[in-house]
Amino acid sequence: MSEFKRIPPEQAHTLREQGAVVVDIRDTQAFAAGHIVGAQHLDNHSVADFVRAADLDAPTLVVCYHGNSSQSAAAYLIQQGFSDVYSLDGGFELWRTTYPADIAQGSAE
């Protein structure tokens, strides 16, 4: 795969259940207030460590607020050598209304 794919929450939910890595690029406060269960918080400070430690071939789902910023982040991961990257259409806001039981709270640690 040479570019990321945009996918709806239903497809993202299936990917997550199959073990895809979920990364949330929203700000720290928004992540702490609510995020997809199992998601890792990524920001400008943690992305380099994430890339170094990641399995570049693992399916990776990028989440933002509404599905716009995640596209840029997904493209960046492809540039870093990731081969199977997805951007969540509708972002966390659509996920939250589609899968309210799959929301966790708390910090990234």
RAQUI-V428397 format. One record per pair of residues at least 12 apart in sequence whose C-alpha atoms are under 8 Angstrom apart, sorted by the first residue. I is the first residue (numbers start at 1). J is the second residue. If there is no record, write none. Layout:
# RAQUI-V428397
I/J
I/J
This chain:
# RAQUI-V428397
1/83
1/84
2/78
2/83
3/75
3/78
3/83
3/85
4/71
4/74
4/75
4/78
4/84
4/85
4/86
4/87
5/85
5/86
5/87
6/71
6/86
6/87
6/88
6/89
7/86
7/87
7/88
7/89
8/88
8/89
8/90
9/88
9/89
9/90
9/94
9/95
9/98
12/61
12/88
15/59
19/59
20/58
20/59
20/60
20/61
21/39
21/58
21/59
21/60
21/61
22/36
22/38
22/39
22/40
22/60
22/61
22/62
22/63
23/39
23/40
23/41
23/42
23/60
23/61
23/62
23/63
24/39
24/40
24/41
24/42
24/62
24/63
24/64
25/41
25/42
25/43
25/62
25/63
25/64
25/70
25/73
26/41
26/42
26/43
26/63
26/64
26/65
27/43
28/41
28/107
28/108
31/105
31/106
31/107
31/108
32/105
32/106
32/107
32/108
33/105
33/106
34/103
34/104
34/105
34/106
35/92
35/103
35/104
35/105
36/92
36/95
36/102
36/103
36/104
37/102
37/103
37/104
38/104
40/108
41/108
51/77
51/80
55/82
56/81
56/82
56/83
56/84
57/82
57/83
57/84
58/82
58/83
58/84
59/83
59/84
59/85
59/86
60/84
60/85
60/86
61/85
61/86
61/87
61/88
62/74
62/85
62/86
62/87
62/88
63/87
63/88
63/91
63/92
64/88
64/91
64/92
65/90
65/91
65/92
65/93
66/89
66/90
66/91
66/92
66/93
66/94
67/87
67/88
67/89
67/90
67/91
67/92
68/89
68/91
70/87
70/88
70/91
71/87
74/86
74/87
